Amino acid sequence: MVHSCSPVSAWLGLLYWDSFRSCHGTGKLIQTSPHCILSIISTQTPQAAIEIACTVVCWQSVQRSRVELSLVKGRCSSFSALTGSLNFCGDTIAQLFVDKRPLSNYDLSRSLRFACFGLVVGGPGLRYWYQYLDVLIKSKTTTGVFGKVLLDQILMAPAFYVVFLSYINLSSGKSVEATKDKFKKDFFPVLFANYKLWPMAQMVNFYFVPLTYRVLYVSSVALGWNTYLTWRTQSDDFHE
């Protein structure tokens, strides 16, 4: 049961809030410093803490027009913030609606760990990867699109999940040996599930969606996928 913010939660929350505020100028909406926000969260009930955290994370959706404009301009910060927000939402959905946890058992630090992965690793990494693919394969024909999808799924997908699974397990406090065991258990099921969804989704992405709008397209698909990822990697009683 979560009664207050742990030091890890507080640190992750501060990092996420500072990055989010620097990206989108959130001070215009919430006239409170990150330190004050965390001080408030640490003294609140679990329900109140969740509401405060969600207010910070969902600030981006309030400023959707600004986010979309900055995405069109190709700003990495917006891609990162959007990816972090979707990771947070995906884990929240997995905890409350898939695992059916009571609200009193909601693990805020877990959602923040997922959010920070999207903010620091997932968002910037995928953005530059898409740009690199467009430079590497300039052809917009079916053959060119197929080549991008092939490279994306053969090179990027396995590498991404190696980093993701390692981070999620180590950041949750697991030992190196426990992380290796969990990695062996989860890697191939996650990768094969990826191959059921993302090749076709990426065919549509690379063939029909302009580079400047691919973030929005991938993000809309990724919300459901992020829910699956958090469920697969965090549920010890998961069964195929």
N, C-alpha and C positions, 0 to 999 in steps of 0.2 A: 504494500500500500504506500502511495506517495503522499507524504504530508508536507514536504517542503522541497525546495530546489537543492539538489546535491551540489558540491563544488564543481563536479564535471558538468552538470546541467547549467550552472551559472556561467561557467567559462564559455561553453558552447553558445549559450544564449547571448552573451556579450559579443562574441565574435560575429554571430549571425546578424544581430541587431546593428552593430557598427557597420558591417558591410552593406546591409540593406539600406541604412540611413544614408550612407555615402553615395549609393547608387541612385536613390530616388528622392532624396531630400525629405525624409519622413518627418522631420522636425516641424514642418508646416501643419501636419495633422496632429501629432502627439507631442505636446510641449513638455516632454519629460526626457531626462538623460537616460542612457542605457543603464547606468549604475542605479538610478532611482527605480527603473523598471524592475531590475533584478532584486533590489531590496524589497520591493512590494511583493513580487512573486514568492520570495523565500518565506514570507510571513502569512501567506494566504492558504486557504483550504485547497485541496486538489482541484475542485471545480473552478474556483476563482483563478488559480494559477494557469489552468488550461485556457480559460477565456482570455487572460492577458496575453499569453504566448500566441494564441491564434490571432489576436488582434494585430500583433506585430507582424506575424508571418503573412496574414491575409491583407496587409496594407497594399501589397502589390496589386491585388485584384481590384481594390478601390481606385487605383490609378492606372487602370488597364490601358487607357488611351495613351498615356505617357510611355508605358512599357512597350506597347506595340510600335509606337513611333521610334523609340530608341532601338528596338529590334530591327526595324527596317534600315536604320542607319548602321547596323552591324555592331552595336556596342556589346562587348564581352560581359560587362557587368550586368546587363539586363538578362542575358542568357543565363548567367550564373544564378541570379536571384530567382528567375522563373523556375529553373531546374531544382534549386533548393526548396522552393515553395511546394512544388509538386511532389518531391520526395517526402516532405513533412506531411502533406495531405495523404499520400499513399500509405504511409505507416500508420497514421491516425485511423484511416478507414480499415486497415488490416486489424488493428487492435480492437476497435470498438464494434465493427460490423462483421468481420470475418471470424476472429477469435472470440467475439462476443464478450469481451472483458467489461466488467462494470466500470463506470466512470471513476470510481475510487481507486481502481487498480491501473488506471492509465499511466503508462511509462513515458513521461515527458522527455527524459534524457535520451531514450531510444529514438524518438521522433526527431530530436535535435541532432543526433548523430547522423541520421539519414539526410537531414536537411543540409548539414555542413558538408557531407560528401558531394551533394549536387552543387553546392555553392563554390567549393574550392577545387574539386576534381572533375566531376561529371560535366558541369556546364562549360567551363573553359576548354576541357579536353575535346568534347564533341564538336564544339564550334570550330576549333582549329582543324579538326579532322575533316569536317565537311569542306572547309575552304581548301585544304590540301587536295582532297579528291577532285574538286573542280579544276584545280591547277594541273593535276596529274592527268586527268582524262577530260579533255575539253569537248569531246564529241557529245552531242545531245541526241544521237540516234539511239535506237533500241540496243544496239551493241555496246555503245558507250555507257548507257544506263546499267545494263547487265554487268559490265565490268566494274562499275562503282559498287553495286550491290555485292558482287563477289568479293571484292577487296574488303568491303565493310564487314561482311560476315565471316570471312576467313581470318582476317588480321585483327580488326578492331574488336569484334564481339568477344573472342576468347580473352584478349588482353584486358579488356574492360572488366570482365567478370573476375579475373584473377585479382585485380586491384580492389574491386568492390568487395568481394568475399573476404579478402584478407583484412581490409580496413574495418568492415562491420564486426568481425569477430574479435580482432585485437582491441578495437575501441570499446567494446562491451566488457572488457576485462578478462577475456579468455587468455590462457597461456599459449605459447607458441605451439606446443604439442596438441592442445585442444583445438586450436585454430586449424592445424593441418588435418586433423580428423574430420572437423566440420567441413573443411574445404573438399576433402575427398567425397564426402557424402553429398554435398550440394552442387559441385561444379558442373558435372555432366547433366543432371536433371535440369538445372537452370539453363545451360547452353542449348540443350535440345528443345526446351520450351521456347527459348528465344527463336530458334529456327522455324517454329510453327507460326510465329507472328511477324517477326521483323523483316524477313526477306521480301514478302509481298508489300508490307507497309513502306519499306524503303524503295521498292520499285515505283510506287506511286509518288513518293517523296522526290526522288531524283528525276523522274520523267515529267511530272506535271507541276511541281512546286518550285518557284524561283528560289535562289539561294537565300535571299533576304527574308523569306517567309518560312523557311524550313524549320526554324526553331519553333514557331507556333504550331506547325503541323505535328512535328515529333512530340512536342509537349502534350498535345491533346491525346495522342495515342499512349504516351508514357504514363498517364495517371493510373490507368488500369494495370499496366505492366508493373509499375512501382508497388502497387498494392500486392500483386503476386510475389514480387521479390522479397518484400518485407515479411510476408507470411511464410514463404519458403525458407528463408534464412533464419528466422527468429522463432519459429514454432518447433519445439522439440518433439511434439507428438504428431508431426506431419507425416502422412502416409501417402504413398503413390496410389 
